[in-house]
Structures are given as structure tokens and as C-alpha cells.
Amino acid sequence: MLEVIVLAAGRGSRMKSELPKVLHPIGGQPMVASVLDTARQLGAERLHVVVGHGASQVSDAVAAPDVEIYVQAEQLGTGHAALQAAPSCHADSTVLILFGDVPLLSAGVLADVVSAAETQPTLLAATLEDPTGYGRVIRGADGSFARVVEQKDGLPHELEVTEVNTGVLAARGSELVAWLGQVTNDNAQGEFYLPDVLSLALRDGKKVSVVVTDKSNEISGVNDRVQLEALERAHQRQKADELMAAGVHVMDASRLDIRGSLACGTDVVLDANVLIEGDVRLGNQVVIEANCVLKDCAIGDGTVVRAFTHIEGATVAAHCQVGPYARLRPGADLGDGAKVGNFVEVKNSVFGAGAKANHLAYVGDATVGAGSNIGAGTITCNYDGANKHRTELGDNVFVGSNSTLVAPLTVENDGFVAAGSTVTSKVGESQLAVGRAKQRNIDGWKRPEKPKQ
């Protein structure tokens, strides 16, 4: 059985934030949540999270049926942190230790560590051009693992080594607990170092396996805002590369942000500065123009979402046109071929096939039948100060410009609302509704004048 311990107790003082470091987001979710997701991909049956600074916040963020929480009251080092959870692991489990502020490690790399740890304790190492700040992996004359030397404890020739300790290791549960209990804080920092368990393993006659990765972005941790931004960009570049490999035309990979999940059909085009949040699904030949925000929505085949459009919690069918500068709010549901144009806001409303509101309108809590047209400047007055009410427009209804539809209201099939009308009562099939004051033309009136200086 695989169990994973995630160390998430650090304060992260260099972040200069009240938010615990592991709760800062990468790709739209807390770093520690990404680490737990990766552990689940590996098939871990039990997840142990060690919290410290901001314990209640972190505990709430990671709460799940497969997660157990342990509190490290004093931050005395990574070895001490691991010791809070290790005794709860099964003796015959393979126990993998991860860090809540190293969010990009992939399940593929970690699977090699877990596999090797089935027979002997295993360390994940990496080769870096600039190893400054990392503990160095020191090998013996025969190339086997000898020990890990921390930056502040290393001799000059040891600090020239470019193979570094990532901190990630795995071992049998019973052995890990025994070694953690023997780790001392006899070092420059006065801390209990997790890698010291490997030297203890060697002392007990065990061989230590070293898995080396060349994916430097994956092993990088976050200690400040600069590193957070760098990992965010690395994560987004990886997402963009995956999309392009799957056939999506990403116009500018450096200006695409995916803060959730994105599923795309064939020949999808994503222009610059597109932001994806939550669960977004795009059909075949969908075009998303520049500076759009899509959140928890589904867009049908052949639809074009024009620039500066925001869509959230909406469903858009095939061959629609949305935007530019449109806003679809939760509950918006556009049928095939519908059009929602510039500066139109739609909320909790259904548009039938071919229905359109091309510009400058608010449609809320409404049903707009197939083929209907809503003119510029039209609003549905859906809120009376206490309750929301619906507007029901049948098929082929025409609403003239600058009309006010006061809900609850029904306009039946082929109804026609004259421009500038305020409509408060039902309009029957094929009727014309005119709800405006009669025009008067006044002769001899005096135009207002500005006061003379």
C-alpha cells in the first residue's frame, strides 16, 4: 500500500502574506491541493498532511475523506515534521514524503521513486546548473549514495556538486519511523533534517536508491512571490504545450492562463490573453478571441466568442456568436445560432435557436423564443426590490429599441413591441404593443440659454 506524507507546516515569511504559504495558488488552486492531487494520481490510499502555521486554514483547505491532519506545534525541521505523521503509517506500507510548496512534481517522476522504494529507501535528486540553496547529494567512489550535505553545512568541494536533494524520499513505513526517531539536530541550523534518515539507512546496511530527474521546474519550491510567479508561468506553459500537442491552436502560449480544466474539440483557436477558470468545455472549431474570460461553461461547435467577452456558468450551443464585450452570467443558455452582441448582459435566461440581442441590452430571468430579436437599449425589469420575476417571449418576437419589459410579462409568438415602449401586461400572438407617451410638437417654445457674462 502507498501512503503519502505532505509537509505543509511552514510559515513562508518571505511571501509577506497572512495566507499560509502552501495555500497560495498555482493554476487556480492552492499549491498543497496540487500536491495532494498528484498523490491521488499515484494511487495513494492514505494521505497525511502535517500542518503548523495557519493550521486551521490549511486543515480546512485540504479536508477530504482520505486526508488525515497532524499538527507540528514547533517548526523544528523537516525530519521533525515527518515524525508527526510517520508513526500513523502502516508498517508494511511504502511511505512517500512530499512538500506542500513544491506543486509541479508530476506523477510520472514520482512513480519511479515509489517503484524503487518497494525494495530500498529512495531519494529523488536533480541535476541543476545552479544548485545554490539545495542540499548536495554526495556519492561514494563507486557512484553509490553516501549522504546529503545541506548548503550551510557543506565544505567548499562538496558545494561544487550539482546533483541536489529535492527533499522527496520514500521508504518502508516501519523503517522510516525507526530512522526518524534517531535523527539529531547536530548541525548548523539546529534542525532535524529529513535526509539524515538515508545516512541512518546506510548505517543499518541498507542501500539507498537515487532517482535523478532533469525536470528542474518540477522540483522547484516556492519561498517568495518571485518564485511563485515563475512556477505559475512554468505551469501555464506546460498546459499550453499539452493543448497544442492535442491540436489546439494557441496563438500565444505566454498569454494563456488555465486555472482549472479545459477540454477542447478539434481545430479550436485560443487568442492572446484568454483566461480559463473552473471546468470549461469547447467543441469543435470554436474560436475564442483575445482578452476573454471563460469560467465553468460549455461552448458548442463552431461558436465564435469575440474579444473582451466574459462567460460564467453558461451553456452556448453550436454556431453562436457572442460579443465583443458581452457578458453571459450563470444560467445563460443559448440555442443553436443565437447571437449576443456587444455590451449585452444575459443572466439566467434561455435563448432559442437563432434568437438575438445584438447590442446594448440586459436580459435577465427570461425565455427568448426561437428567431426573436431584442433591440438595442432593451432591458427586462426582473427585480421588484424583493423578488425576481420572469419574462417570457415566444418565437419570432420583435422587441424594438429602448424598450422596457416589466416582469412578470409574456409576449406570445410573433408579438411586436414598438421602440421606446414600457410594457407591463401580456402581449398576445401577433399583436403590436405600444407603451409610450404620445408625442407633442410645441411651437414658439424658447430654447434655454446660458447666462450672459
Secondary structure, DSSP 8 states (H G I E B T S, - for coil): -EEEEEEE----GGG--SS-GGGSEETTEEHHHHHHHHHHHTT-SEEEEEE-TTHHHHHHHH--TTEEEEE-SS---HHHHHHHHGGGS-TTSEEEEEETT-TT--HHHHHHHHHHTTTS-EEEEEE-S--TTS-EEEE-TTS-EEEEE-GGG--TTTTT--EEEEEEEEEEHHHHHHHHTT----STT----TTHHHHHHHHTT---EEEEE--HHHH---SSHHHHHHHHHHHHHHHHHHHHHTT-EES-GGGEEEEEEEEE-TT-EE-TTEEEEEEEEE-TT-EE-TT-EEEEEEE-TT-EE-TT-EEES-EE-TT-EE-SS-EE-TT-EE-TT-EEEEEEEEES-EE-TT-EEEEEEEEESEEE-TT-EE-TT-EEE-B-SS-B--EEE-TT-EE-TT-EEESSEEE-TT-EE-TT-EE-S-B-TT-EE--S------TT---------
